[in-house]
Each structure stands twice: as C-alpha cells, then as structure tokens.
C-alpha cells in the first residue's frame, strides 16, 4: 500500500509540474485582464462623472503599448474634426518618405546656365530654421540662374480653408518655392515701421477710410497692398502677414536674397535632375510640431510629392501615403490637407491611437520621439496646458479650431507604463480653456493612478 501511495503521489507531482506553467500563464492572463478591467472601469467612471464632457461631443481612446490592448474607448470609432492633430499624419509620412534630409531644389546644368525647380521645401530661408544650403549653392555658382516654375498643380489655399483668415500669420499661401515663410514681418522701431523682406516696404500705406482706433495692418486679398489706420505707431508692435505669392514676387525675392539676377524659363523637369538637400528631416518635423506650424505642414506634403515624380500636388501625395503607409488604420480617414486648417479632415480617436503606435514603432527611440513632440508643462503647444515641470508625463499634439480642441499622444504613468491616447472634443460652445482644463484633469488622473 505504501509503495502504491508513493507512486500515486509521484504521478500527481509529475502532472502538477506539467500543468504548472500553463496554470501560471492562465493566472497571468487573468491578472492582466483584471488590471485592464480595473483601469477601464476607473476611466469610465471619470468620464461618466464629468459635468464638462456632457455639454458636447467627446471621443476618447486609451491604449497600452506593452500589452497592445485597448484599455478604454468612448466614441472611439466615430469621426471627429482633428484640427492640428492632422499634423501627426504629416509627421508619420515624413518619417517614412524623408528619413534623412529635406530635398530643397532640383537642378540641371546646361552650358553656362543652371536651371532649377522648387520642391516645396519650407525650410528654404525660413525665419527659424534658416535653411541656407540651397541658397548658398545658387549664390556660389558662376552660371546664369534660371528658375523653372510649374511643378505645383494645386491652389494657393488648401481644400476647405477659411478664406477670411487670409490676413492671419497661420494661413500663408502654398507654392513650390516658398521663401521666408511666405510671410511679411512688420515691426515698429523708433517710431517707424520696419518691413521685412524690404521688397514690400513700398507696398505699405495709410488707409484714409479706416475708422479703426487700434493699429493693425491688413493686406488686400488679391494683391500685395498693405494698409493701416492713420494713428500713431504703437511701441514694440509686431505682426506677420502672408504675402500674395506670384512669379514676379518669387523672382524679386530670390534675386534680392542671392544678390544676383534670377531669370525665368519654361522647362519641364527631366527625370535625371539632381537634388540639393537642405536641413535634417527631424529638425523640420520638430519645428512643425512644437509650435504647430501650418506653413511647414502644408509645404511638407509637396516635398513628399517631389519624391514621387515631377508633379507637386497635395491630393496625390495624400493618396499615395494612404495607400502605402496607412493600411493598418481601423477606419478609413478623410484627409484633406497637411496642417488641419481644413474642416474636411475627419479622423477617429482609434485611428489616432493606431497612428501613434505606428509612429512609436517607426522612430523606435522614445527619447528622440518625445523630443520632437510638445511636452506637457515644458515645451510647444502643451507648455502652458499642464503645470510647469522638468519631467513631463504627456507628449503629444494639440488641435484647435472654433468649437474643436483635441490632444493625441503618449501619457507616462507613475507605475512606469506608457499609454497612447486620443482625446477629441468637437461642437462645444464653452470656452476652450474649460475644455482644455478638463482634458488635463483626466490625463493627470490617468498618470497618477495607473
């Protein structure tokens, strides 16, 4: 009997050794599910109890990068106006299509002539990026310079833009060879008006019909005529105004900047045209994301189109990106422009989350990625949204239009987890500050508790 009992015990122990790993795996999965359910219930409770979110349409998705599971969804499969969250699509396309440096000019040499074409490069002589490699190349040649226009086949505005914003700095015109942000910088100094580029100085004058008591400059919609009221110049006044893009303006600015004559020639760009590169892609993408620069975002889509062939066209660039890089998205996006100025753009929160996961995988370096994104309480458009801190816990992109305010990005928790989130708020009439405050409260709660 004793021998029989020992055999039975040995048999059971062997069976236990066989089933133990499986049992531990089941327990681990159950524990994981329990944690995810706890987080889901907690976040759901926060949303349900929010009096602010009941006043408008809000969508939210929270995703665990480690487990690759969605933790919580609220209207996550519904379409929202993304505003500048659109720039995350432009950002991802740049990582895929321009991994190293921005192509700035295409050119050929024919005898004593150098003929060049634009690529849409926004960094060309841009005020902050100051990309000068292409300009230095043109300046240093001893050949005659000829600019060949015609690659850009779109309009001066993106699809669905508000035309009555034409005088505002954030809506510069789109073209194939942008120069100095496509903006005129107006300042007051020693009681005088200072205009840069100086080519536009003669285009400024007083408006005798204006009854405005406050000083501001307004451009004529269809021309480069700038008017201001006949009142004293305020001290330290500053304004940036989009100039009206045209071929004569481009030639004038180029000739003045290079200190040499630039003529025009009508010539189709050959397939073997060489390329001059300007700045590193990361620096341009970062300058697009941190201050949410619409001009850079729109022009980058033309740079991507340059990689595809001769034509620079926003719609064709978007179609190519959607077909080749966005097949993983759960919902088909409606993507109209590079910056998010257009209300034709429509994305779902779960699309934004999947896109951010694809970005994370592509960069494969959290430090590098988070350095390019606005950081809550520290940099970019999230600097003033969250309390000031040396160690931010939210890295992402904001998006704001009238009745629209969104955040999509990454939240780091106190327990060392990295979650992806997309928080989209549309159709509210309350002050944007109130919506922002509620988003910050909820994201801080997620950071503190998980």
Buried (B, 14 or more C-beta within 10 A) or exposed (E): EEEEEEEEEEEEEEEEEEEEEEEEEEEEEEEBEEBBEEBBEBBEEBBEEBEBBEBBBBBBBBBBBEEEEBBBBBBBEBBBBBBBBBBBBBBBBBBBBBEEBBBBBBBBEEEEBBBBBBBBBBBBBBEEBEBBBBBEBBEEBEBBBBBBBBBBBBEBBBBEBBEEEBBBBBBBBBBBBBBBBBBBBBBBEEEEBBBBBEBBEEBBEEBEEBEEEEBBBBBEEEEBBBBBBEEEBEEEBEBBBBBBBBEEBBBBBBBBBBEBEBEEEEBEBEEEBEEBBBBBBBBBBBBBBBBBBBBBBBBBBBBBBBEEEBBBBBBBBBEBBBEEBBEEBEBEBEBBBBBBBBBBBBBBBBBBBBBBBBBBEBBEEBEEBBBBBBBBBBBBBBBEBBEEEEEBBBBBBBBBBEBBBBBBBBBBBEEEBBBBBBBBBBEBEEEBEEBBEBBBEBBBEBBEBB
